[in-house]
Amino acid sequence: MRSSTILALATILAACQPPSSQAKGAAKEEAEDKDDKQGEDGDKKDESASSPFGGMGGLGQLGPLGAMMANKLEEPGPYDALKSSPGFKKDQPHWLTLELSGTVSEMKEISISLTGSPEPTLELQPFMKRLDKAAAEPNVQGLLLTFDGLGLDWSAAAELNAALRRFKGDGQRSIACHFDTAVNPTYHLATACDRIGVSPHGMITISGAAAQPVHLKGLLDRLGVVADFIHIGAFKGAAEPLTRTAPSKEMEETLGAILDQFYATQKRGLMEGRKVSEERAAELIDQALFGAEEAKAAGLIDDVAVYEDFRADALGGGEWTKLKLSETSEAFDMSKLQVFLGLAPPKTPKVPHVALVYALGNIIDGDGQGILGARAEIAGHTLSTAIRRMADDDNVAAIVLRVNSGGGSAIASEQITQAILEAKKRKPVIATMGRVAASGGYYISSNATKIYALPDTLTGSIGVIGGKITVEKALGKLGINTYHYGRGERSAMWSMTTPWTAGERESMRAWMTKAYDLFLERCAQGRGMTTEAVHEVAQGRVWTGTDAKARGLVDELGGLEEALAEARALAKVGDDVALEVYPPEPTLKDIVKSIGPMSAPFGVQAALAEIEATAGTKTAQAVAQTLEGIFSLRQQQVQARLFFPVVFD
């Protein structure tokens, strides 16, 4: 480890030593503070009085000069767009403006890779919370949204559409939208706006709902590749593109029902937002493509104008200011650094509260990438452990499980379900489904106290599928001969060269049937149904949220906000009490555990970007060399193991 790295590590650790008894008291008060440290106008509250490091100069708030420089960074330059109208005053009636960009997602993924950070993410729940907070400001008259290139699916569009309608209240506030182009879900979001403007030469596409399965069976046959799969349930068709040359009648039935729901959602948006009849909505969707002037003539928009002209007209010359979604501090934040280094626990409410637990991505066995990976994967051991810890925490009055997963490991799904069953004995567990909560995603939801799904959620798919792809024939066509030597009748069972024998296939089918039976049992247990009744709506069939509710697989149609409201009501927790969110912001431990030794040099840079976003620029600079030194040391230890297998840590 370089001397500069050692010096940086020593400096940070020395600064993070336990403070005096008086400072400890201040630190405890700060840790128990449940109030959001963001002011109503997005500015940070003064923490110098409560921070035990407030008087440390460079290690504290960096003094008046640092604060002045940080404020200057927020001011627009001579060629930047203004952040508020000239003469704007917060205590006077005004509008808020906001540009939505990036991809709408449940949580922002943290990239620890050579390619760097993923594309910008608009996190769904924090954004909806910010809208609710803005709506409570007495002088806010409305919201002007712009969005171009915003990526979102139908379910996210539905949740944001509902959030915008909540912002409007009973007509106390207005919403105007402006964009250059909008396609299907994006335009559905815009139908919540009272006034819509499009730039000249802009375009709108409302083309209805479509599904285009691509079947590879014919190509695999020509190549000599065999897809050897077993499915339990007539509708469990995930492997059909590999095993059939065309969709089965069951798949056609499933896709037809899903498309009907998506089509109904798009028509409903036009009917409610643009005040047209159902017949007219269908006609507009059939036309599909509209230029700006055509869209205005068809009643899809109200104005054709560049943004600045639309803003002036829509706001009637009123004052406006940009809405801040989040704040990052340029100052050194010691309390956040302590949490990051693992020297202090993450801040959570110290009163009864609701925990929002995200279950996102494929369901996998084991620990996965731990808490850092929990933003994009559902690891059975990691998530079940977190749920059990929350069940044991008396301050967690209810758990809301937000599921966005197409499934995965049956073993991990059962582990998570057992943790939910234990938690439900002590407190309400509410499941809320995003875009998809199917197969394993439904498995882990099925035993919640209550289940919420959006009308367009894809759920159900109660069934089991498994198999392998074998390439013996394909290799033979290339002149490559394969041979197998083994002991035991089924020693080649998991070989990727030969398909299953009849006996092996029967063994797999028997095991998968038992897994399906347990799946039915868990669903029947959670939904208060018989296994026979569950089987009738199972067999791998994917349902929309609307159809799932009609068949008893979910309780209510609604999104994340409705589920949180139900959890608060059942737990008797007020709206003013903050949420505990899992997975939390990553710590040094989480990042070290998730970064492999070969990717460590690149992981340092990616990690620093996340630290800067959550703890400030100066904090990131201070910890940079420490991170680099730790990763370098870890890489040396792993390399040593390659040559000396017995190494004692």
C-alpha positions in Angstrom: 0.0 0.0 0.0 1.5 3.4 -1.0 2.4 5.8 1.8 -0.1 8.4 0.5 -2.8 5.8 0.8 -1.8 4.8 4.3 -1.8 8.5 5.3 -5.3 9.0 3.8 -6.6 5.9 5.7 -5.0 7.0 8.9 -6.4 10.5 8.6 -10.0 9.2 7.9 -9.9 6.6 10.7 -8.5 9.1 13.2 -11.2 11.6 12.3 -13.8 8.8 12.8 -12.8 7.9 16.3 -15.5 8.1 19.0 -16.0 11.7 20.1 -16.1 13.0 23.6 -19.1 12.3 25.8 -20.6 15.6 25.0 -20.1 15.0 21.2 -21.5 11.5 21.6 -24.7 12.9 22.9 -25.0 15.2 19.9 -24.2 12.4 17.6 -26.9 10.3 19.2 -29.5 13.1 18.8 -28.5 13.4 15.2 -28.8 9.6 14.6 -32.3 9.7 16.1 -33.5 12.7 14.1 -36.3 11.4 11.9 -36.8 14.7 10.0 -35.7 15.0 6.4 -32.7 17.2 6.3 -33.8 18.7 3.1 -35.6 22.0 3.5 -38.8 22.8 1.7 -36.8 24.7 -0.9 -34.2 21.8 -1.3 -31.5 23.6 0.7 -29.7 21.7 3.4 -30.4 22.6 7.0 -27.4 23.8 9.1 -25.9 20.7 10.7 -22.9 22.3 12.3 -24.6 22.7 15.7 -25.5 19.0 16.0 -22.5 17.4 14.3 -19.7 16.4 16.6 -17.3 17.4 13.8 -18.9 20.8 13.2 -15.9 22.7 14.5 -13.2 20.8 12.7 -12.7 23.3 9.9 -11.6 21.4 6.8 -13.1 18.1 8.1 -16.3 19.8 9.0 -18.5 22.0 6.8 -15.4 23.6 5.1 -16.4 27.0 6.5 -18.1 30.0 4.8 -15.8 29.9 1.8 -16.7 26.3 1.0 -20.4 27.1 1.4 -20.1 30.1 -0.9 -18.3 28.0 -3.5 -20.9 25.3 -3.3 -23.7 27.8 -3.8 -21.9 29.3 -6.8 -21.7 25.9 -8.5 -25.5 25.8 -8.4 -25.9 29.1 -10.2 -26.3 29.0 -14.0 -23.5 30.4 -16.2 -23.9 33.1 -18.8 -25.0 30.6 -21.5 -27.0 28.2 -19.3 -30.8 28.1 -19.0 -32.2 30.0 -16.1 -33.3 28.1 -13.0 -36.2 30.4 -12.2 -38.0 33.4 -13.8 -36.5 36.9 -13.2 -37.9 38.2 -9.9 -39.0 34.8 -8.7 -39.9 34.7 -5.0 -40.8 31.5 -3.2 -43.4 33.2 -0.9 -45.4 34.3 -4.0 -47.6 32.1 -6.2 -45.5 30.3 -8.8 -45.2 27.2 -10.9 -42.6 24.4 -10.7 -40.8 23.2 -13.8 -39.1 19.8 -14.2 -37.3 17.9 -17.0 -37.8 14.2 -16.8 -35.0 12.1 -18.4 -33.4 8.7 -18.2 -35.1 5.4 -17.5 -37.9 5.1 -14.9 -36.9 2.3 -12.5 -37.6 1.1 -9.0 -34.0 1.7 -7.8 -30.8 3.0 -9.4 -28.4 0.3 -10.2 -24.8 0.8 -9.1 -22.3 -0.2 -11.7 -18.9 -1.6 -10.7 -17.5 -2.3 -14.1 -15.2 -1.2 -16.8 -18.1 0.3 -18.8 -18.9 2.7 -15.9 -22.2 3.8 -14.6 -25.5 2.8 -16.3 -27.8 5.4 -17.9 -29.5 8.0 -15.7 -32.3 6.6 -13.6 -35.5 8.3 -12.3 -36.4 6.4 -9.2 -40.1 5.8 -9.0 -41.0 6.1 -5.3 -38.7 9.0 -4.4 -40.1 10.9 -7.4 -43.6 10.3 -6.3 -42.8 11.3 -2.8 -41.2 14.6 -4.1 -44.4 15.3 -6.1 -46.5 14.9 -2.9 -44.2 17.2 -1.0 -44.4 19.8 -3.8 -48.2 19.6 -3.8 -48.2 20.5 -0.1 -46.4 23.8 -0.7 -49.0 26.5 -0.4 -47.7 28.8 -3.2 -47.3 26.2 -5.9 -49.9 26.7 -8.6 -48.9 24.0 -11.0 -46.2 21.9 -12.6 -44.7 22.2 -16.0 -43.1 18.9 -17.2 -40.8 18.3 -20.2 -39.7 14.8 -21.2 -37.9 13.6 -24.3 -36.2 10.2 -24.5 -37.8 9.2 -21.2 -37.8 5.4 -20.9 -40.7 3.7 -19.1 -43.0 0.7 -19.4 -46.8 0.6 -19.1 -46.8 -0.1 -15.4 -44.5 2.8 -14.6 -46.5 5.1 -16.8 -49.6 4.1 -14.9 -48.0 4.8 -11.5 -46.6 8.2 -12.6 -49.9 9.1 -14.3 -51.7 8.4 -11.0 -49.0 10.5 -9.1 -49.6 13.4 -11.4 -53.3 13.2 -10.8 -52.7 13.2 -7.1 -50.5 16.3 -7.5 -53.4 18.1 -9.1 -55.7 17.3 -6.2 -59.3 18.5 -6.7 -58.2 21.1 -9.3 -56.1 23.2 -6.9 -53.1 22.8 -9.1 -52.5 22.3 -12.9 -50.1 20.3 -14.9 -48.7 21.2 -18.3 -46.5 18.9 -20.4 -44.2 19.7 -23.3 -42.1 17.2 -25.5 -40.7 16.7 -28.9 -41.7 13.1 -29.3 -43.8 10.6 -27.3 -44.4 6.9 -28.0 -47.1 4.8 -26.4 -46.4 4.7 -22.6 -44.8 8.2 -22.7 -47.9 9.7 -24.2 -50.1 7.7 -21.7 -48.2 9.5 -19.0 -48.9 12.9 -20.7 -52.7 12.3 -20.7 -52.6 13.3 -17.0 -51.6 16.8 -18.1 -54.2 19.5 -18.4 -52.4 21.1 -21.3 -50.0 19.4 -23.8 -47.5 21.2 -26.1 -45.3 19.7 -28.8 -42.4 21.3 -30.6 -42.8 22.0 -34.4 -41.8 18.9 -36.3 -42.5 16.9 -33.2 -44.3 13.5 -33.4 -46.6 11.3 -31.4 -47.0 7.5 -31.8 -50.0 5.7 -30.2 -49.8 2.4 -32.0 -51.7 0.1 -29.7 -50.4 -3.2 -28.2 -48.3 -5.8 -30.0 -46.3 -9.0 -29.2 -43.9 -10.6 -31.6 -42.5 -13.9 -30.4 -39.4 -15.0 -32.3 -39.1 -18.8 -32.6 -35.6 -20.3 -33.1 -36.5 -24.0 -33.3 -36.0 -24.2 -37.1 -32.6 -22.6 -36.8 -31.5 -24.8 -34.0 -32.6 -27.9 -36.0 -30.5 -26.8 -38.9 -27.5 -26.2 -36.6 -28.0 -29.5 -34.8 -28.7 -27.9 -31.4 -31.2 -29.6 -29.2 -33.3 -27.7 -26.6 -34.3 -30.3 -24.1 -36.8 -28.8 -21.8 -39.6 -30.0 -19.5 -42.5 -27.7 -18.4 -45.1 -28.4 -15.7 -48.2 -26.6 -16.7 -49.8 -26.4 -20.2 -49.3 -22.6 -20.2 -45.7 -22.6 -19.0 -44.3 -21.5 -22.4 -41.0 -19.7 -21.6 -39.0 -22.3 -23.6 -41.4 -22.4 -26.6 -39.2 -20.3 -28.8 -36.6 -23.0 -28.5 -38.8 -26.1 -28.6 -41.6 -25.1 -31.1 -41.6 -23.6 -34.5 -44.8 -21.5 -33.6 -46.6 -20.4 -30.5 -49.0 -23.0 -28.9 -52.7 -22.3 -28.6 -52.1 -21.7 -24.9 -49.5 -19.1 -25.6 -51.8 -17.4 -28.2 -54.5 -17.3 -25.5 -52.2 -15.8 -22.9 -50.8 -13.2 -25.3 -54.2 -12.2 -26.5 -55.4 -11.5 -22.9 -52.3 -9.4 -22.2 -52.7 -7.4 -25.4 -56.3 -6.8 -24.6 -55.4 -5.3 -21.2 -52.6 -3.0 -22.7 -55.0 -1.9 -25.4 -57.7 -1.1 -22.9 -55.2 0.9 -20.8 -54.2 3.0 -23.8 -57.8 3.7 -24.8 -58.7 4.6 -21.2 -55.9 7.1 -21.1 -57.2 8.8 -24.2 -60.8 8.7 -23.0 -60.0 10.2 -19.6 -57.2 12.5 -20.5 -58.4 13.8 -23.8 -62.1 13.4 -23.3 -62.9 11.3 -26.4 -65.2 8.4 -26.8 -64.0 4.8 -26.9 -64.7 4.6 -30.6 -62.7 7.7 -31.2 -59.9 6.4 -29.1 -59.8 3.3 -31.2 -59.7 5.3 -34.4 -56.8 7.4 -33.1 -54.8 4.3 -32.2 -55.5 2.8 -35.6 -54.0 5.9 -37.2 -51.0 5.6 -34.8 -48.6 8.3 -36.2 -49.2 12.0 -35.8 -47.1 15.0 -36.7 -47.4 18.0 -34.4 -50.1 19.8 -36.4 -52.0 16.5 -37.0 -51.9 15.8 -33.3 -53.4 19.2 -32.6 -56.1 18.8 -35.2 -56.9 15.3 -33.7 -57.2 16.7 -30.2 -54.2 14.8 -28.9 -52.3 18.0 -27.9 -53.2 21.6 -27.3 -50.3 23.6 -28.7 -47.5 23.5 -31.3 -44.7 25.6 -30.0 -41.1 25.6 -28.8 -40.7 25.1 -25.1 -40.1 28.7 -24.1 -43.2 30.0 -25.9 -45.3 27.2 -24.5 -44.0 27.9 -21.0 -44.9 31.6 -21.2 -48.4 30.9 -22.6 -49.2 27.9 -20.3 -48.1 29.8 -17.2 -49.9 33.0 -18.3 -46.7 35.0 -17.6 -46.5 33.8 -14.0 -43.4 33.1 -12.0 -41.6 29.7 -12.1 -38.7 27.9 -10.6 -37.1 24.5 -11.3 -38.1 21.7 -9.0 -35.1 20.0 -7.4 -35.5 16.2 -7.1 -32.5 15.7 -4.9 -29.5 17.5 -3.5 -25.9 16.6 -3.2 -23.5 18.6 -0.9 -20.1 19.8 -2.0 -19.1 19.9 1.7 -17.4 17.1 3.6 -20.1 15.2 5.5 -18.5 13.2 8.3 -21.7 11.5 9.5 -22.2 10.0 6.0 -18.6 9.0 5.8 -18.9 7.2 9.1 -21.9 5.3 7.8 -20.1 4.5 4.6 -17.0 3.2 6.4 -19.2 1.0 8.7 -18.3 3.0 11.8 -21.9 4.0 12.4 -25.2 2.3 11.5 -27.4 3.6 8.7 -30.0 6.0 10.0 -33.5 4.6 10.3 -36.5 5.9 12.1 -36.4 5.2 15.9 -40.2 5.1 16.1 -42.6 2.5 14.7 -42.4 2.8 10.9 -43.0 1.0 7.6 -40.1 -0.8 5.8 -40.1 -0.7 2.1 -38.3 -3.8 0.8 -37.4 -4.0 -2.9 -37.3 -7.4 -4.6 -36.0 -6.7 -8.1 -34.5 -8.9 -10.8 -34.0 -12.6 -11.2 -34.3 -14.8 -8.1 -31.0 -16.6 -7.5 -29.6 -18.9 -4.8 -27.2 -17.9 -2.1 -25.9 -14.4 -1.2 -25.5 -13.1 -4.7 -23.6 -9.8 -4.6 -25.1 -9.0 -1.2 -26.7 -5.6 -0.4 -25.1 -3.9 -3.4 -26.5 -6.5 -5.8 -29.9 -6.4 -4.2 -30.7 -3.5 -6.5 -30.8 -5.8 -9.5 -31.1 -9.4 -8.2 -33.0 -11.3 -5.5 -30.6 -13.5 -3.7 -32.5 -16.0 -1.5 -30.2 -15.9 1.5 -29.6 -12.1 1.4 -33.3 -11.1 1.1 -34.6 -13.7 3.6 -32.1 -12.6 6.2 -33.0 -9.0 5.7 -36.7 -9.8 6.1 -36.1 -11.8 9.3 -34.1 -9.0 10.8 -37.0 -6.6 10.1 -39.4 -9.1 11.6 -37.3 -9.0 14.8 -37.2 -5.2 14.9 -40.0 -3.9 17.0 -39.7 -0.4 15.3 -40.6 -2.0 12.0 -44.4 -1.9 12.3 -45.1 -3.2 8.7 -43.2 -4.5 5.7 -44.1 -3.5 2.1 -42.5 -5.9 -0.4 -42.1 -4.3 -3.8 -41.7 -7.1 -6.4 -40.5 -6.6 -9.9 -39.3 -10.1 -11.0 -40.0 -12.7 -13.6 -38.9 -15.4 -11.3 -35.9 -17.7 -11.0 -34.8 -20.2 -8.4 -37.5 -22.3 -6.6 -35.1 -22.9 -3.7 -34.5 -19.2 -3.1 -38.2 -18.4 -3.6 -39.1 -20.9 -0.8 -36.4 -19.4 1.5 -37.9 -15.9 1.0 -41.5 -17.2 1.5 -40.6 -18.8 4.8 -39.1 -15.5 6.0 -42.3 -13.7 5.0 -44.5 -16.3 6.7 -42.5 -15.8 9.9 -42.7 -12.0 9.6 -46.4 -12.1 8.9 -47.0 -13.7 12.3 -45.8 -10.5 13.9 -46.7 -7.6 11.6 -48.5 -6.9 8.3 -46.6 -7.7 5.1 -48.0 -6.0 2.0 -46.9 -7.1 -1.5 -47.0 -4.6 -4.3 -46.3 -5.7 -7.9 -44.6 -3.5 -10.5 -44.3 -4.4 -14.2 -43.9 -8.1 -13.5 -44.3 -10.4 -10.5 -44.6 -13.8 -12.2 -43.4 -17.4 -11.4 -41.0 -17.0 -8.5 -42.0 -13.3 -8.3 -45.6 -14.4 -7.6 -44.3 -17.2 -5.3 -42.7 -14.7 -2.9 -45.7 -12.5 -3.0 -48.4 -15.1 -2.5 -48.3 -15.3 1.3 -48.4 -11.5 2.0 -51.1 -10.2 4.2 -52.5 -8.3 1.1 -51.4 -8.1 -2.5 -51.6 -5.1 -4.8 -51.1 -5.2 -8.6 -51.4 -2.7 -11.3 -53.9 -3.4 -14.1 -51.1 -4.0 -16.5 -48.9 -6.1 -14.1 -47.8 -9.5 -15.5 -48.3 -12.0 -12.7 -49.2 -15.6 -12.0 -47.2 -18.0 -14.1 -47.6 -20.6 -11.4 -45.6 -23.4 -12.9 -42.1 -24.9 -13.3 -39.8 -25.2 -16.3 -36.3 -26.6 -16.6 -34.0 -28.1 -19.2 -30.7 -27.8 -21.0 -29.4 -27.1 -24.5 -27.2 -29.8 -26.0 -24.7 -29.3 -28.9 -23.4 -32.8 -29.8 -25.0 -32.8 -33.2 -23.9 -29.2 -33.9 -20.3 -30.1 -33.1 -20.5 -33.2 -35.3 -21.5 -31.0 -38.2 -18.3 -29.0 -37.7 -16.2 -32.2 -37.6 -15.9 -32.2 -33.8 -16.4 -35.5 -32.1 -17.3 -35.7 -28.4 -16.9 -38.6 -26.1 -18.0 -39.3 -22.6 -16.5 -41.6 -20.0 -18.2 -42.0 -16.6 -19.2 -44.2 -13.8 -22.8 -44.4 -12.9 -25.8 -44.8 -15.2 -26.6 -41.1 -15.2 -23.1 -39.6 -15.0 -23.8 -37.6 -18.1 -27.1 -36.2 -16.9 -25.9 -32.6 -16.8 -23.7 -32.9 -19.8 -24.2 -30.2 -22.5 -23.4 -32.6 -25.3 -26.2 -35.2 -25.0 -29.9 -34.9 -24.4 -31.6 -36.6 -21.4 -32.3 -40.3 -21.6 -35.8 -41.5 -21.0 -34.9 -42.3 -17.4 -33.2 -39.0 -16.8 -36.1 -37.1 -18.2 -38.6 -39.0 -16.0 -36.5 -38.2 -12.9 -36.4 -34.6 -13.8 -40.2 -34.5 -14.4 -40.8 -36.2 -11.0 -38.7 -33.6 -9.2 -40.3 -30.7 -11.1 -43.8 -32.0 -10.4 -43.0 -32.0 -6.7 -41.8 -28.4 -7.0 -45.0 -27.5 -8.8 -47.1 -29.2 -6.1 -45.3 -27.2 -3.4 -45.8 -24.0 -5.4 -49.6 -24.8 -5.5 -49.5 -25.5 -1.8 -47.8 -22.2 -1.0 -50.3 -20.2 -3.2 -53.3 -22.0 -1.7 -51.9 -21.3 1.8 -51.5 -17.6 1.1 -54.7 -17.0 -0.8 -57.0 -19.1 1.2 -57.8 -21.4 -1.7 -57.7 -25.1 -2.3 -54.8 -26.5 -4.3 -57.3 -27.6 -6.9 -58.6 -24.1 -7.2 -55.1 -22.7 -7.6 -54.3 -25.4 -10.2 -57.2 -24.1 -12.3 -55.6 -20.7 -12.7 -52.0 -21.9 -12.5 -50.4 -24.3 -15.0 -47.9 -21.6 -16.0 -50.6 -19.1 -17.1 -49.5 -15.5 -17.1 -52.3 -13.1 -16.1 -52.6 -9.3 -16.1 -53.3 -7.6 -12.8 -56.9 -7.1 -13.7 -57.4 -10.8 -14.6 -55.4 -11.9 -11.5 -57.7 -10.0 -9.2 -60.8 -11.5 -10.9 -59.3 -15.0 -10.1 -58.3 -14.3 -6.5 -54.6 -14.2 -7.1 -54.3 -10.5 -5.9 -56.5 -8.5 -3.6 -56.5 -4.9 -4.9 -55.6 -3.0 -8.1 -53.2 -0.3 -7.2 -49.6 0.8 -7.2 -46.9 1.4 -4.7 -48.5 4.4 -3.0 -51.7 2.5 -2.4 -49.8 -0.4 -0.8 -47.8 1.9 1.4 -51.0 3.6 2.5 -52.5 0.2 3.4 -49.4 -0.7 5.4 -49.5 2.5 7.3 -53.2 2.1 8.1 -52.8 -1.5 9.3 -49.7 -0.6 11.4 -51.2 2.7 12.6 -48.2 4.7 11.3 -48.7 8.3 10.2 -47.8 9.6 6.8 -45.2 11.9 8.4 -43.0 9.0 9.6 -40.2 8.2 7.2 -39.8 4.9 5.5 -36.9 2.5 6.0 -35.8 1.4 2.6 -34.0 -1.9 1.7 -31.5 -2.2 0.1 -30.0 0.9 1.8 -27.2 3.1 0.4 -24.1 1.0 -0.1 -21.2 1.0 2.4 -17.6 0.3 1.9 -18.2 -3.3 3.0 -20.9 -3.8 0.4 -18.7 -2.5 -2.4 -15.6 -4.5 -1.4 -17.7 -7.7 -1.2 -19.2 -7.2 -4.6 -16.1 -6.2 -6.6 -13.9 -9.0 -8.0 -10.1 -8.4 -7.8 -9.7 -8.1 -11.5 -12.3 -5.3 -11.8 -11.2 -3.5 -8.6 -9.2 -0.6 -10.3 -12.4 0.3 -12.4 -14.6 -0.4 -9.4 -12.9 2.3 -7.4 -14.0 5.0 -9.9 -17.5 3.7 -10.1 -17.8 3.5 -6.3 -16.5 7.0 -5.9 -19.3 8.3 -8.2 -21.9 6.8 -5.9 -20.1 8.2 -2.8 -20.1 11.6 -4.3 -23.8 11.4 -5.1 -24.7 10.5 -1.6 -22.1 12.0 0.7 -20.6 14.9 -1.3 -17.6 15.8 -3.4 -15.1 16.4 -0.6 -16.1 13.1 1.1 -15.5 11.2 -2.2 -12.1 12.8 -2.6 -11.1 12.0 1.0 -12.0 8.3 0.7 -10.7 7.8 -2.9 -7.2 6.8 -1.9 -8.4 4.6 0.9 -10.7 2.6 -1.4 -7.8 2.2 -3.9 -5.5 0.9 -1.3 -8.0 -1.6 0.1 -8.8 -2.9 -3.3 -5.2 -3.1 -4.2 -4.4 -5.1 -1.0 -7.4 -7.4 -1.6 -6.1 -8.1 -5.2 -2.7 -8.9 -3.9 -4.2 -11.4 -1.3 -6.2 -13.2 -4.0 -3.2 -13.3 -6.4 -1.2 -14.8 -3.5 -3.8 -17.6 -3.2 -3.2 -18.5 -6.8 0.4 -19.5 -6.0 0.0 -20.4 -2.3 -3.3 -22.1 -1.8 -3.0 -22.1 2.0 -3.2 -18.5 3.1 -4.3 -17.4 6.6 -6.1 -14.1 6.7 
